[in-house]
């Protein structure tokens, strides 16, 4: 299950494209390949035209794992800013790559390490920085 469309800011799409190119297909190969697929199907919009409630880089996101019922609040960031203890998760992580571009209410089935699939629902999104 995936939403029909996801939306990405132009600047996020450019950043993600550079990350995918520079990271290559090392230990995170499956996450990167899935993120690349999401990027390929995304609707890219000007930075100031991102639909309200869409997950972007530097967004604080509350989501629910629908199988376990666990809710988490994370901030989606580039790998260099990731700090899981502070709730900053990399967009290249399995959950991070699943969340990018989703909107409040969207549900996605996303493969995670160990051959499992998580079903996630986005509950809330807040931008940490305003785009000028």
C-alpha positions in Angstrom: 0.0 0.0 0.0 1.3 3.4 -1.1 -0.4 6.7 -1.7 -0.9 7.4 -5.4 1.2 10.5 -5.2 3.8 12.1 -3.0 5.0 15.7 -3.1 8.5 16.9 -2.7 9.9 20.4 -2.6 12.4 21.1 -5.4 15.2 21.7 -2.9 14.5 18.4 -1.2 14.4 16.5 -4.5 17.7 18.0 -5.4 19.2 17.2 -2.0 17.9 13.6 -2.1 19.2 13.1 -5.7 22.7 14.2 -4.5 22.5 12.0 -1.4 21.5 9.0 -3.6 24.4 9.6 -6.0 27.0 10.2 -3.3 26.0 7.3 -1.1 26.0 4.7 -3.8 24.7 1.2 -3.1 26.7 0.2 0.1 25.2 -1.1 3.2 22.0 0.9 2.8 21.4 -0.3 -0.7 17.8 -1.4 -0.2 16.8 1.8 1.5 18.5 3.9 -1.1 16.9 2.0 -3.9 13.4 2.5 -2.4 14.1 6.2 -1.8 15.2 6.5 -5.4 11.9 4.9 -6.5 9.9 7.4 -4.4 11.9 10.3 -5.8 11.1 9.0 -9.4 7.4 8.9 -8.7 7.1 12.2 -6.8 5.5 15.3 -7.9 8.2 18.0 -7.5 6.8 21.4 -6.6 8.4 24.8 -6.0 9.6 25.1 -2.4 6.8 27.5 -1.5 4.1 25.3 -3.1 4.5 22.1 -1.0 1.0 21.0 0.1 0.1 21.6 3.7 0.8 18.6 5.9 3.4 17.1 3.6 6.5 15.6 5.1 9.7 17.4 3.9 13.3 17.5 5.1 13.4 19.2 8.5 9.8 18.4 9.3 8.7 17.1 12.7 6.5 14.1 12.0 4.2 12.1 14.3 3.4 8.7 12.9 1.9 5.4 14.0 3.1 1.9 13.4 -0.4 0.4 12.6 0.7 -3.2 13.6 2.1 -2.4 17.0 0.1 0.8 17.7 3.4 2.6 18.7 3.4 6.3 18.0 6.7 8.2 17.4 7.6 11.8 16.9 10.7 12.3 14.8 12.4 15.0 12.8 13.4 14.0 9.3 16.9 15.2 8.4 19.9 14.6 6.1 22.2 11.9 7.4 24.8 14.3 8.7 22.2 15.8 11.1 20.8 12.4 12.3 20.8 11.8 16.1 18.3 9.0 17.0 18.6 9.8 20.7 17.3 13.3 20.0 14.6 12.1 17.6 16.4 13.2 14.4 16.2 10.4 11.9 18.0 10.2 8.5 16.0 10.3 5.3 18.1 7.4 4.3 16.9 5.2 7.1 14.1 2.8 6.4 11.5 4.8 8.2 12.8 8.1 7.0 12.7 7.1 3.3 9.1 5.8 3.9 7.9 9.1 5.4 9.3 11.6 2.9 6.6 13.2 0.7 3.6 11.6 2.6 0.8 13.8 3.9 -1.2 13.7 7.1 -3.5 10.6 7.0 -1.4 8.7 4.4 -0.6 5.1 5.0 2.3 3.2 3.6 3.6 -0.3 3.7 7.4 -0.2 3.8 10.0 -2.9 4.0 12.4 -2.8 6.9 15.5 -4.8 7.8 14.8 -8.5 8.6 12.4 -9.0 5.8 9.5 -7.4 7.7 7.1 -4.8 6.4 5.8 -1.9 8.5 2.5 -0.2 7.9 2.9 3.5 8.9 0.3 6.3 9.1 1.3 9.9 9.3 -0.7 11.7 12.1 0.9 15.2 12.2 3.5 17.2 10.4 5.1 20.5 11.4 7.8 22.4 9.4 10.8 23.3 11.5 11.9 26.0 9.1 9.9 28.3 6.9 11.0 28.3 3.2 11.6 31.8 1.9 
